[in-house]
Amino acid sequence: MVEPMKMPSPNPRFQAFDLLATPVAVLDVQGAILSVNAALEDVLGQSRRTLHGVSLIEQFVDPQPMINALMGVRANEFAALRYEALLRRIHHEDALPVHVILAPSDQANEVIVELLPVEQQTRQEREERQLEQAKANKELIRNLAHEIKNPLGGIRGAAQLLEMELESKDLTEYTQVIIHEADRLQTLVDRLLAPHRRPHVVGDVNIHEVCERVRSLILAEFPKGLTVVRNYDISIPEFRGDREQLIQAVLNIAHNAAQALHERIAQGDGRIELKTRILRQVTFGKQRYRLALELHVIDNGPGVPDSIKDRIFFPLISGREGGSGLGLTLAQTFVQQHHGLIECDSEPGCTDFKILIPLP
């Protein structure tokens, strides 16, 4: 009787690699796979049982750089080596561009290989830039707002005193301009400072209650020519967060979308979709999460102008005449306070703002 083939027992030393979002393989110095993590199983479309003992060299379109790298490991020529390569995948016609990082293990005759998809690497770099920019924006806004606010009261007060001394009513028109503009700037400053002043009120949040609230507010303002479509995953659990902040964040995005749809609304075919999904084993903000909420606000408008695509979350940047340029900045601030992020993918006919928030 032939005994069934047994699956190799996972080495406890390699179990921690399953917590990483980056695909990782452990090889012997000839290139045979000793272990792969869950992320690499997903990328290659094969189980670790199938891959055990297989040469990783054969998984590359051009195997020579890996052959040279393994020769370098055997000769102790480097501590770590990086290069770009194309990785073959089962069930995929196109090879996957990856950034290969190869380094000797602390165990003899073992090599650790990280295969970071170029798209993933680009996304991580973009997220890091976005977070750094958001922090810089936050500090700039607070400092600038305080510098503006301090003299505003004096300017308004001086204009009021001057108005009381004027005998000609015609001249009060000018003091009224000063007072009106001072009040307008005061309102702008208050909006800039609002998210930093307001306490973070945490409670149980049902994301679909948030979406329904936003939907009702948008339809109340745009009752004709606009359809707001629900596309919900009702299995998404409640999570701890600030309900009012999330309503404001989603509302700001949806309201921007509705305003961008003015031509389509006039034609009667404006459309906004509120779509919720669950993501599993996802990495963003340099952290890996078991579950995350993915909330899309999708519209069929003209798209974000190319001139501001890279700056839409910057304060006071607006693609609409008369816009304050604060809606997306505040939305980003509120989402980041929930350890999440906002991404935007836009082209004519489809703009998709995606909110990602970790779930418990």
C-alpha positions as CSV (number, residue, x, y, z in Angstrom):
1,M,0.0,0.0,0.0
2,V,1.4,3.4,-1.0
3,E,1.2,6.0,1.7
4,P,-0.2,9.4,0.8
5,M,2.2,12.1,0.2
6,K,2.6,14.3,3.3
7,M,2.6,18.0,3.2
8,P,5.9,19.4,4.6
9,S,5.5,20.7,8.1
10,P,5.9,24.4,8.2
11,N,9.1,25.5,9.9
12,P,8.2,27.6,13.0
13,R,11.0,30.0,12.1
14,F,9.1,31.0,9.0
15,Q,5.6,31.5,10.4
16,A,6.2,35.2,11.1
17,F,6.5,35.8,7.3
18,D,2.8,35.1,7.0
19,L,2.1,38.3,8.9
20,L,3.9,40.3,6.1
21,A,2.1,41.8,3.1
22,T,5.3,41.5,1.1
23,P,5.7,38.2,-0.8
24,V,8.7,36.3,0.8
25,A,10.4,33.0,-0.1
26,V,13.2,31.2,1.8
27,L,15.5,29.3,-0.6
28,D,18.5,27.0,-0.3
29,V,21.6,28.3,-2.0
30,Q,20.8,26.4,-5.2
31,G,17.4,28.3,-5.5
32,A,15.1,25.6,-4.3
33,I,12.1,26.8,-2.3
34,L,12.2,25.9,1.4
35,S,9.2,28.0,2.4
36,V,6.9,30.8,1.0
37,N,4.6,33.0,2.9
38,A,0.8,33.5,2.3
39,A,1.4,36.7,0.3
40,L,3.6,34.8,-2.2
41,E,1.1,32.0,-2.4
42,D,-1.5,34.6,-3.5
43,V,0.9,36.2,-6.0
44,L,1.9,32.9,-7.7
45,G,-1.5,31.3,-7.4
46,Q,0.1,28.1,-6.0
47,S,0.1,26.6,-2.5
48,R,3.3,26.3,-0.4
49,R,2.9,22.5,-0.7
50,T,3.1,22.7,-4.5
51,L,6.0,25.1,-4.4
52,H,8.1,23.3,-1.8
53,G,11.3,22.1,-3.5
54,V,10.6,23.9,-6.7
55,S,13.3,26.2,-8.1
56,L,12.4,29.8,-7.7
57,I,14.8,30.6,-10.6
58,E,12.3,29.0,-13.0
59,Q,9.6,31.3,-11.9
60,F,11.3,34.3,-13.5
61,V,11.0,35.3,-17.2
62,D,14.8,35.9,-17.2
63,P,16.4,33.5,-14.7
64,Q,20.0,34.8,-15.1
65,P,19.9,37.6,-12.6
66,M,18.7,35.2,-9.9
67,I,21.4,32.6,-10.9
68,N,24.0,35.4,-10.6
69,A,22.7,36.5,-7.2
70,L,22.7,33.0,-5.8
71,M,26.3,32.6,-7.0
72,G,27.1,35.8,-5.1
73,V,25.5,34.5,-2.0
74,R,27.6,31.3,-2.1
75,A,30.7,33.4,-2.6
76,N,29.7,35.8,0.3
77,E,30.0,38.8,-2.1
78,F,27.2,41.0,-0.7
79,A,25.0,41.5,2.3
80,A,21.9,42.3,0.2
81,L,21.1,42.6,-3.5
82,R,18.3,44.4,-5.3
83,Y,17.1,44.3,-8.9
84,E,14.0,44.4,-11.1
85,A,12.5,41.3,-12.6
86,L,9.4,39.8,-14.2
87,L,7.7,37.0,-12.3
88,R,5.6,34.3,-14.0
89,R,2.2,33.6,-12.4
90,I,-0.2,30.7,-13.0
91,H,-3.5,31.6,-14.7
92,H,-2.0,35.0,-15.8
93,E,-0.7,35.7,-19.3
94,D,1.3,38.7,-18.2
95,A,4.3,38.5,-16.0
96,L,4.3,40.6,-12.8
97,P,7.0,43.3,-12.5
98,V,8.7,42.9,-9.1
99,H,11.4,44.5,-7.1
100,V,13.6,41.6,-5.9
101,I,15.5,41.9,-2.6
102,L,17.8,39.0,-1.9
103,A,19.9,38.5,1.3
104,P,21.6,35.6,3.1
105,S,19.7,34.2,6.1
106,D,21.3,34.0,9.5
107,Q,21.2,30.2,8.9
108,A,23.9,28.6,6.7
109,N,22.8,27.8,3.2
110,E,19.6,29.7,3.3
111,V,18.6,32.8,1.3
112,I,15.6,35.1,2.0
113,V,14.0,36.7,-1.1
114,E,11.4,39.5,-1.0
115,L,9.4,40.1,-4.1
116,L,7.8,43.4,-3.9
117,P,5.3,44.1,-6.7
118,V,6.3,47.3,-8.4
119,E,2.7,48.6,-8.2
120,Q,2.6,47.8,-4.5
121,Q,6.0,49.6,-3.9
122,T,4.7,52.6,-5.8
123,R,1.5,52.7,-3.8
124,Q,3.5,52.5,-0.5
125,E,5.7,55.3,-1.6
126,R,2.6,57.4,-2.6
127,E,0.9,56.7,0.8
128,E,4.1,57.7,2.7
129,R,4.2,61.0,0.7
130,Q,0.5,61.5,1.3
131,L,0.9,61.1,5.1
132,E,3.9,63.3,5.2
133,Q,2.1,66.0,3.2
134,A,-1.0,65.7,5.4
135,K,1.2,66.3,8.5
136,A,2.9,69.3,6.9
137,N,-0.5,70.6,5.8
138,K,-1.9,70.3,9.3
139,E,0.9,72.2,10.8
140,L,0.9,74.8,8.1
141,I,-2.9,75.3,8.4
142,R,-2.8,75.7,12.2
143,N,0.1,78.2,12.1
144,L,-1.3,80.2,9.2
145,A,-4.8,80.3,10.6
146,H,-3.6,81.6,13.9
147,E,-1.5,84.2,12.2
148,I,-4.5,85.4,10.1
149,K,-7.0,85.2,13.0
150,N,-5.1,87.4,15.4
151,P,-5.1,90.6,13.4
152,L,-8.6,90.0,12.0
153,G,-10.4,91.1,15.1
154,G,-8.3,94.3,15.2
155,I,-9.1,95.1,11.5
156,R,-12.8,94.6,12.0
157,G,-12.9,96.6,15.2
158,A,-11.0,99.5,13.6
159,A,-13.4,99.5,10.7
160,Q,-16.4,99.6,13.0
161,L,-14.9,102.6,15.0
162,L,-14.0,104.4,11.8
163,E,-17.6,103.9,10.5
164,M,-19.0,105.5,13.7
165,E,-16.8,108.6,13.0
166,L,-17.8,109.0,9.4
167,E,-20.3,111.7,8.6
168,S,-20.8,110.7,5.0
169,K,-23.0,107.6,4.5
170,D,-21.4,107.1,1.2
171,L,-18.1,106.4,2.8
172,T,-19.6,103.7,5.1
173,E,-19.8,101.5,2.0
174,Y,-16.0,101.1,2.2
175,T,-16.0,100.2,5.9
176,Q,-18.8,97.7,5.3
177,V,-16.5,96.1,2.7
178,I,-13.7,95.8,5.3
179,I,-16.1,94.3,7.9
180,H,-17.7,91.9,5.4
181,E,-14.3,90.6,4.2
182,A,-13.0,90.3,7.7
183,D,-16.0,88.2,8.6
184,R,-15.5,86.0,5.5
185,L,-11.9,85.4,6.4
186,Q,-12.9,84.7,10.0
187,T,-15.3,82.0,8.7
188,L,-12.6,80.5,6.6
189,V,-10.1,80.4,9.4
190,D,-12.7,78.8,11.7
191,R,-13.3,76.1,9.1
192,L,-9.5,75.5,8.8
193,L,-9.2,75.1,12.6
194,A,-12.4,73.1,13.1
195,P,-11.0,69.6,12.8
196,H,-8.2,70.4,15.2
197,R,-10.5,71.9,17.8
198,R,-13.3,69.4,17.8
199,P,-12.9,66.4,20.2
200,H,-12.8,63.0,18.6
201,V,-16.1,61.4,19.9
202,V,-15.8,57.6,19.6
203,G,-18.8,55.3,19.5
204,D,-20.1,52.3,17.5
205,V,-20.4,53.2,13.8
206,N,-22.5,51.5,11.2
207,I,-21.1,52.6,7.9
208,H,-24.3,52.1,6.1
209,E,-26.1,54.5,8.4
210,V,-23.4,57.0,7.5
211,C,-23.9,56.4,3.8
212,E,-27.7,56.7,4.1
213,R,-27.4,60.0,6.0
214,V,-25.1,61.3,3.2
215,R,-27.4,60.0,0.5
216,S,-30.5,61.8,2.0
217,L,-28.5,65.1,2.4
218,I,-27.3,65.0,-1.2
219,L,-30.7,64.1,-2.7
220,A,-32.3,66.9,-0.6
221,E,-30.0,69.4,-2.2
222,F,-30.1,67.8,-5.7
223,P,-33.7,66.4,-5.9
224,K,-33.8,66.3,-9.8
225,G,-31.4,64.8,-12.4
226,L,-29.3,62.9,-9.9
227,T,-29.4,59.3,-8.9
228,V,-27.5,58.1,-5.8
229,V,-27.1,54.3,-6.1
230,R,-26.6,52.0,-3.1
231,N,-24.1,49.1,-3.5
232,Y,-23.6,47.8,0.0
233,D,-22.0,44.8,1.5
234,I,-24.3,44.3,4.5
235,S,-21.9,41.9,6.2
236,I,-19.6,44.8,7.2
237,P,-19.5,44.9,11.0
238,E,-19.8,48.0,13.2
239,F,-16.6,49.5,14.3
240,R,-15.4,52.2,16.8
241,G,-15.2,55.7,15.3
242,D,-16.6,59.2,15.2
243,R,-19.9,58.9,13.3
244,E,-20.2,62.7,12.7
245,Q,-16.7,63.0,11.4
246,L,-17.2,60.1,9.0
247,I,-20.6,61.6,7.8
248,Q,-18.8,64.9,7.2
249,A,-15.9,63.2,5.3
250,V,-18.2,61.2,3.0
251,L,-20.5,64.1,2.6
252,N,-17.7,66.4,1.5
253,I,-16.6,63.9,-1.2
254,A,-20.2,63.2,-2.4
255,H,-21.0,66.9,-2.4
256,N,-17.9,67.7,-4.5
257,A,-19.0,64.9,-6.9
258,A,-22.6,66.3,-7.1
259,Q,-21.2,69.8,-7.9
260,A,-18.9,68.3,-10.6
261,L,-22.0,66.7,-12.1
262,H,-23.9,69.9,-12.8
263,E,-24.0,69.3,-16.6
264,R,-25.2,65.7,-16.3
265,I,-27.7,66.7,-13.6
266,A,-29.1,69.3,-16.0
267,Q,-29.4,66.5,-18.6
268,G,-31.0,64.2,-16.0
269,D,-28.4,61.5,-15.9
270,G,-26.1,62.5,-13.0
271,R,-25.1,59.4,-11.0
272,I,-23.2,58.8,-7.7
273,E,-22.6,55.3,-6.4
274,L,-21.9,54.6,-2.7
275,K,-20.2,51.2,-2.6
276,T,-19.0,49.3,0.4
277,R,-16.8,46.2,0.6
278,I,-14.6,44.3,3.0
279,L,-10.9,43.9,2.2
280,R,-8.9,41.1,3.8
281,Q,-5.2,41.0,4.6
282,V,-4.6,44.5,3.4
283,T,-1.6,46.8,4.0
284,F,-1.8,50.6,4.0
285,G,-0.2,53.3,6.1
286,K,2.8,50.9,6.6
287,Q,0.6,48.5,8.6
288,R,-1.1,45.2,7.7
289,Y,-4.7,44.7,8.7
290,R,-6.8,41.5,8.8
291,L,-9.9,43.4,7.8
292,A,-10.6,46.8,6.4
293,L,-13.6,48.8,5.2
294,E,-13.4,50.0,1.5
295,L,-15.9,52.7,0.8
296,H,-16.2,54.1,-2.7
297,V,-17.8,57.3,-3.8
298,I,-18.1,57.0,-7.6
299,D,-19.5,59.6,-10.0
300,N,-19.9,59.8,-13.8
301,G,-18.7,63.4,-14.1
302,P,-16.0,64.9,-16.2
303,G,-13.1,63.8,-13.9
304,V,-10.6,65.7,-11.8
305,P,-8.6,68.2,-13.9
306,D,-5.1,67.0,-14.7
307,S,-3.7,70.2,-13.4
308,I,-4.7,69.5,-9.8
309,K,-4.8,65.7,-9.7
310,D,-1.7,65.5,-7.6
311,R,-2.9,68.3,-5.3
312,I,-6.6,67.7,-4.7
313,F,-6.1,67.0,-0.9
314,F,-4.0,70.2,-0.5
315,P,-5.8,73.0,1.4
316,L,-7.3,75.8,-0.8
317,I,-7.0,73.7,-4.0
318,S,-10.3,73.5,-5.9
319,G,-11.2,72.6,-9.4
320,R,-14.4,74.6,-9.2
321,E,-14.8,78.3,-9.5
322,G,-15.8,79.7,-6.2
323,G,-14.8,76.5,-4.3
324,S,-13.1,76.9,-0.9
325,G,-10.7,74.0,-1.5
326,L,-11.3,72.7,2.0
327,G,-13.8,69.8,1.5
328,L,-11.3,67.1,0.6
329,T,-8.6,68.4,3.0
330,L,-11.1,68.1,5.9
331,A,-12.3,64.7,4.6
332,Q,-8.7,63.5,4.6
333,T,-8.1,64.8,8.1
334,F,-11.2,63.0,9.5
335,V,-10.3,59.7,7.7
336,Q,-6.7,59.8,8.9
337,Q,-8.0,60.3,12.5
338,H,-9.6,56.8,12.0
339,H,-6.1,55.5,10.9
340,G,-7.4,55.3,7.3
341,L,-6.6,57.0,4.0
342,I,-8.3,58.3,0.9
343,E,-7.3,57.5,-2.6
344,C,-8.6,58.9,-5.9
345,D,-8.7,57.4,-9.4
346,S,-10.2,59.7,-12.0
347,E,-10.7,59.8,-15.7
348,P,-13.4,61.5,-17.8
349,G,-16.7,59.7,-17.1
350,C,-15.6,58.1,-13.9
351,T,-14.1,59.5,-10.7
352,D,-13.7,57.0,-7.8
353,F,-12.8,58.3,-4.3
354,K,-11.9,55.3,-2.1
355,I,-11.8,55.5,1.7
356,L,-10.0,52.7,3.6
357,I,-10.5,52.3,7.3
358,P,-9.2,49.4,9.5
359,L,-11.8,47.1,11.0
360,P,-11.5,45.2,14.3
